[in-house]
Amino acid sequence: MTLRRFAVSGRRGSASTLVILGLANPGSEYEGSRHNVGGDAVRLLASQRGAKLSVESRQRCVSATVPTPRGPVTLAVPTTYMNESGAAVRPLLTRSSLDDLSHFIVVHDDLDLEPGRLQCKMGGGLAGHNGLRSIVSVLGTQEFGRLRIGIGRPIHKDRVSDWVLQRPTGERRVETQTAVANAAEAIATLIDVDFDEAQRRINVSRG
C-alpha cells in the first residue's frame, strides 16, 4: 500500500524495490554505542549478503545495492552525525529511483522498547529521536517504515544522552551485540517477504 510519495528529481539510478537506512553516528568513538545499533545491523546484513557499503558521489551515506528474488534492495548508513541523518535521504532515494515511502525503511535505536526487543511498524512518532526528526524534516511526513531496536532507558532520566552514546560493557555489550544480530535477521525478513508479513513475523517472534 502506498502511504506517501516523495518527489525525486535530477539524475536517477537503477530502481530499487526497497531502501533500508540504518542510523548511526560516524567515527571510532561511537562504534558499538547504543545509538549505532541501527547502522550496525544494516552493516552486518550487508556483510552477510556479500555486499560492500561504499560512498557514492555527492551522497551523505555509504550504500550498496544487493540483488534479491524480489528485486534490487539498497542498504545504506549515513556518514553524517545522527541529527543530520536526513541529509542522506534525498540523494539516496533519487539514486535508488524510489518515490514510494512505504518501501523506505529506517532502522534505529529506541529508548521506549526494552533492550533487545524489535518492533516493525509503518509510520509513527519521533519519540525524541533526532535522526528521525531530521529525516521527517526532509520527507515532510512520518509515514515510512521503521524497524525499532530497543535499548531501554537509563535509571536516571537526565542521563539519556550519555546512555545512548555509551559503549556497553560486559553482559550489556553481549546483549547489544545480540540485538544487532537479531535486527540483521529482521532486515533479511523485510527483504525476503512483503512488509505486512515481515511485520507479523518480526513483532511476534521478537516481541
N, C-alpha and C positions, 0 to 999 in steps of 0.2 A: 504494500500500500504506500502510495506517495504522500508524505505528510507536508513537505515543503520543497520547493525547487530553488536552487541557488544559481544565479546568473553567472556563467563563466564566460570570459572574454579573452581575446588575444589568442596566442598560439596554443593549440590543444594537441596533446599527445595521444597515444593509443588509449582507447577507452578501457576503464576498469569496471568490473561489476560491483566491486566493494573496495572502500578505502578505510583502513584501520589506522588510527593515530594514537600512539601511546605517549602519555605525557611524562616529562621528566625534566629536571634541571641538568644543564651541561657541566662538565668539569669533574675532575677526580674527587674533589671534596664532597660531592653529593652522591658518589657511587655507593649503591647499597642502602641508601636512605629510604625511609618510608614513602616520601613524596615521589620517589622514582619508580615505584613498583609497576606503574602503567607502561612506561618506556622499557623497563627491564623485561616485562612479559612479551612485548612485541619483538624485542631483540632476540629473546630466547626462541620464540616461534619462528622467526626468520632463519635463525641458525639451524633449527630442526628441519626446515624446509630447504636448506642448502642455498639460501639467498643472502647476499651481502648488501647491507644497507650502505648506500653511498650518497654523497652530496650531489644534487643536481644544480645546474646553472640557475642562479637567481632564486633558488628556493631557500627557505629558512628551516630546512629539515634534512635528515638523511632518509632515504627511502629505497625500496626495491619492489618490483612487481613480480609476483610469482604465478605460474600457471596452475590452474585447478580445473577439475571437471566442470565446474560451474562458470568458468571464465577467469580472466586475469584478476588478481587481487593485489592492491597496493598496500604495503606495510610501511609505516613511517614513524619517526620520532623527531620532534622539533629540536633545532640546535639553539633556540633562544632560551632565556630563562622562563620559568613557569608562567609568570604574569604577562608574558608576551607570546604565549602559545598561538594565539590567533593569527600572528604574522605569517605562520606557515600554511594556513588553511587555504587562502585564495589561490596562491600559485600551485599548491598541491592538488586541489580539486580541478583547477584549469588543466594542469598537465595530465591528470587522470581522466579528463573529459567526463567528470561526474557532476551532475546537477541535481540528482535525486538524493536528498539528505536522509532518506530512510535507509540508504546504502552507505552512509558515512557513520562510523562508529569510533567513539573516543574511549580509550582505556585509561582509567585514572584511579588514584587512591581515594578512599572515602572514610572520613572520620566517624560517620554515623553508623557504619557497619562494624561488627566485632572483628577482630583480627582474623584474616584468612577467609572470611565469608565473601562470596561472589554474588553479584546481582546484575542481571542483564535487563535492560529496560529501554523503551523508546521515549525520549523526552524526559522532562523533569526539571527540578530547580537547580540552583547553583551550590547550595549548601556551603557558601563561603569559600568555594574553591576558585582561586584566582586564575588558574588555567582555563577552567570552564567559562569564567566570566569574560576572559579575553576572546575566546572562540565565539561566544554568543554575540559579542560586540561586532564581530566581523560578519557573521552569518545573519544577524538580525532575527534570530529565532533560537529557541531552546529545543526545538523538535528535531533531534538527531539521536542516533543510537548511543547507548552508554554501556560499558562493562565496568562496573564499580568493584574495586578491590578493597575490602575492609582492612583498616589499620587501627581501628579503635581510637579512643580519646585518652589523653593523659589524665591522671588523677586530679591535677591542678589545672583549672580552666585557663589560667593565664600562661600556660606552658605549651600551648598548641603549636606555635611557630617552632620552638625547639623540638617538639615531638615529631613533627613531620619531616624536619630536616636532619633528624638524628639517624645515625647508622646503628641499628640494633646490634646487640652482642649476645652471646650465649644462646639460651633457648629461644629468645625473641628473634635472634638472627635466623635460626633454623626455621622458625615459624614464618618469617618473612620470605625466606627462600622457597618454602613450600607453597606459600600463597602465590608467588610469581610463577612457579611451575604449574600450579592448578589453573592460573589465569591463562597461561600459554595454551593449555589444553582447551580451555573455554574459547579462546580465539580460534583454534582449529575447528571447533564445533561451529562457530559462526561462519567460517569459511565453507564448511562442508555441507551445511543444510540451510534452509531458509530461516529468516530471523525469528519467526514465531516458534518454530520447532527448536531452534537453538536456545531461545529464551526459556522454553519449558524444560529442556534438559539441564541447562545450567542452574536455573533457580531451584529446581527440585534436588539435583544431585549435590549442589554446593550450598544450598540454603540452610 
